[in-house]
Structures are given as C-alpha cells and as structure tokens.
C-alpha cells in the first residue's frame, strides 16, 4: 500500500488480504431497487457486495424530480429515464427523511466496526449535459434575504469543462460527489441524508475530486457505502444550499483496513472522516455550531499528526497554526462542515 495513504489512518493498519488475488471491476446503476432515498441506515440491505481491492463504477442521479426539472426548462426528452423510474418506483415509505437519491448501499466483505474503509476516487464523469442551482425560503444561509424560490438550469460544456451560468459568466467544472458515506452506528436508525456526521455523508467538500482518497470509519457490518448528490462545481460554503447539481458517474476502488490501532488517547476508529489529495492531508469536522465543527476538525488533524508524524500534541497544534488552512466546506446542511488542510510538502524531508 502507498505509504502516504497508510499514514492518513489514525494508527497502524494492515491492508486486508483476504480477497482474491485479482481484483474485480463492477458496475452499479440506479434503479428503484438500488437506491437509498434520503438516508443512511445500518439496517439497509446491500444491493451489491464486493471485496477489498475491487472497483465499482457507480452511476448516480441528481436530487430533483422530473417535474421540477421540466418546469425549470429541461426538455422532457432530456430527463434521464432512470430518474423517472426511481420517482415512479420507490414507495413513499422507503423515502426520507432527507431528499438525496443515493446509489447503494455497497457492502465490502468482512468489513466490521472498528475497521477503516479507504475509498480511492479514480474517476468522475459527467452523466448529463446540464446542472441546476436553486434556492428556496427556509433553506440557505441568507434565506430571509430571498423569501421565495428560484431554480436555474445551467448547460454544461463537457469539452471545455465549463458551466454556462449566464452570458459572459462561465464556471469551471470540478465534479465531485456531495454525499459519500457509510452506514452510521445502528443506534442512529434511519439517519437523514442532509447533515454530515461521523459516517461522512453529505459533506459537500469540493476537494474530493477524482484522484483523491477518502477514509471513513466503519460502524456497521459491510460498511454499506452510498454515493450521490453529484456536483459539477461548488463554492466553499454552498451558501444558497445547492451547487451545480447534476448526475455523475464515479469510479471507486475500495480498500479495507482491519483493526485500526490508534495513537494513545485517540479514538478507534477515527471519529471523523479524513481525506488525502495528491498534495495535501485533510481532516474534517461537522457540527451544528461552526465553532464546534472547527474544533473537531482541528483535533482530527492533531490526532493524525501525533499518530502518523510522531509529533507532540503541542507541536501539532503549532504546525496547524503556522501552516494549515482551515476552510468552511458548507454552511447549509444543519451540521456545518469544516476541514483542515496541510500540504504534504511540509513533510518532504521526513
């Protein structure tokens, strides 16, 4: 296993080697039988089971209705048939409490509570040539300033990788999934897909593009990974409650890490998700209070520096202050999201 990926975990790990010698590649498309509508739940049955090392190409659907898209100007023929099938085929009792249409859950064989699931985001492709942005009263950071609803359809230019937001205004596209998560602890029950928490979920972290790696703690047998809420682009904060919302196809490789051993005083497994870009380490925190979310993200990064870089807690705290970037990833999903980023170049001599 690549040394940098190994170091991002909370403690000493071993790559699970119980799978086949040759990893497989599979495909999962959204149907009424293969989506979880608006929730993460340890009681959900997996729609697919793979082994550590396997890759899955996952097709996802944007979070909107065919009727809503058509009212906003999308031609009926441009609405995905899979979206119509899901809206027609998923019973009301299986929906909610959130609104995201998530593909999965995917079980990873032999995953157990106390393990860590590494998700290598190998590729992200646009699935349709448009996205939408919308706001409504009662949601968004400035909801009292905009006491009405509006939705805009934004054409996507896949060749130039821009969204044509308005005449003379082109938005660079950096596709990522707003929601990637595993089942929360069983005691959570059917957990709303909107607020991110210890299982990941609706993190809306625009750093998690193709080429990055996400690390999630396992809380339920099989881990039960789900993904959706595709974004063609987003600004930090996602202030009106939506990004450039679209359907995406993601290629993910799953690597299971068994029996994580923490640094002294650190939780097992790490309480909050962590990630790794080609150039940086990322530690996350989520809370309804932005200050508390920041504290959680800072402690997450300090735990990483102590466990994997051999630093004292004092030095780790100081290093984050002089070289780390604290960023607000989203402000609008009840639990706010904060991440702390440290560049790998800081450790080039180690």
KOLSERO-822010 format. One record per residue (C-alpha): x, y, z. Coordinates in steps of 0.25 Angstrom, whole numbers, plus 5000, padded with zeros to 4 digits. Example, Ala and Ser with C-alpha at 12.3 -4.5 7.8 and 13.67 -1.06 7.14 Angstrom:
# KOLSERO-822010
504949825031/505549965029/
END
This chain:
# KOLSERO-822010
500050005000/500550144997/501250205009/500450335009/499150265009/499550175020/499950295028/498650365027/497950265036/497850285051/498850175055/499650055050/498749975040/498949855031/498349845017/497249735017/497849625009/496649525009/496149554996/496449494982/497849514976/497249594964/496249704968/494949714960/494249834954/492749844954/491649944950/490449994958/489350074952/488250144960/486850074959/485750074969/486449944975/487850004976/487650144983/487450194997/486550314997/486950415007/487650335017/488850255022/488450135031/489150015036/487949935035/487849945020/488149825011/489349845002/489049844987/490449794984/491549724991/493049744987/494349704993/495549794997/496249834985/495049834976/494649954967/493149994965/492750094954/491550154961/490450234953/489750344961/488550434960/488350574963/487450614974/486250674967/484950624961/484650604946/483450704948/484350804955/485450794944/484350814933/483750934940/485150994940/485350984925/485950844923/485250774911/484450644915/485350564906/486650614913/486150564927/486850434930/485950304929/486650254941/486150374949/484750354944/484850204948/485350244962/484250344965/483150254960/483750124966/484250164980/483050154990/482750275000/483150185012/484550165006/484850315005/485350415014/485550475024/486550545014/486450574999/487650514993/487650404984/488850314987/489350194979/489550074988/489850024999/491049954994/491549855005/493049825006/493249675010/493849655024/493749805028/493349815043/493249925053/494649975057/495149965042/495450075033/494950085018/495850155008/495150204996/496050234984/495350324975/495950284962/495050364952/493750454952/493050474939/491850564935/490650484932/489750594926/489950724919/489250814929/489250844944/488350934953/488551024964/487351064973/486951134986/485651134994/485151205006/485551135019/486851085014/488151145010/489051245018/488251365014/486851315014/486251445020/486851525008/486251434998/484851395003/484451324990/484951204982/485651204969/486351104960/487351124949/487751014938/489251024935/489750964922/491050884923/492150884913/492850754915/493950784904/494350914911/493950874925/493150994928/491751024932/491051144924/490451214936/490051334929/490451424917/491951454919/491951364932/492651224931/492851144943/494051044943/493550904945/494250814956/493250704958/493150634972/492050564980/491450644991/491050514998/491950395001/491750315013/491650185020/490550145030/490550215043/490450135056/489150045057/488750135069/488550255059/487450175052/487050235038/487950355038/487550485030/488450495018/488550645019/489450675031/490850615030/491350545043/492350435047/492050345035/492350445025/491050465017/490650605011/492050665013/491950755001/493450765001/493950814987/495350764990/494850624988/495050614973/495650504964/497050464969/496750484984/496450374994/495450375006/495650305019/494350265026/494150195039/493350065039/492150065048/491349945043/491649805037/491949825022/492249975024/491050005014/491550115005/490650204998/490850324988/490150424981/489850574981/490650604969/491250744967/491950794955/492450914963/492250974976/492851094984/493251074998/492051095007/491051054997/490251175002/488951164995/488851014999/489150964985/490350954976/490350924961/489550794964/489650684953/489750534951/491150474951/491750344949/492850314959/493950204959/494350164973/495350064978/495050004992/496249965001/495849915015/496849935027/496549845038/496749865053/497250005054/498150035065/498050175070/499150275076/499050285091/497750365094/497250365080/495850295077/495750165070/495350175058/495650325056/494350395059/494250485047/494650455033/495950495027/496450505013/497650515004/497850594991/499150574983/499750694990/499050705004/498450635016/497050675020/496350655034/494950685035/493950725046/492450745046/491450815056/490250905056/491151005063/492251055053/493251075065/493050935069/493150875055/494550955055/494950895068/494650755063/495450775050/496650835058/496650715067/496550615056/497750675049/498550685062/498250535065/498750505051/500050575053/500250515066/499950375061/500650375047/501650485048/502150455062/501950605067/501550645081/500150705082/500850835085/501650835072/500450785064/499550905069/500650995066/500850945052/499450955048/499451095053/500651135044/500451045032/499050995032/497851045025/496451045032/495351045022/493851045023/493350945013/491850965015/490951055024/489551005020/489350855024/488950885038/490250825042/491350915037/492550855031/494050905033/495350835028/496750865032/497750845021/499250825022/500150815010/501050695008/502250775004/502350815019/502850675021/503750655009/504950635018/504350525027/
END
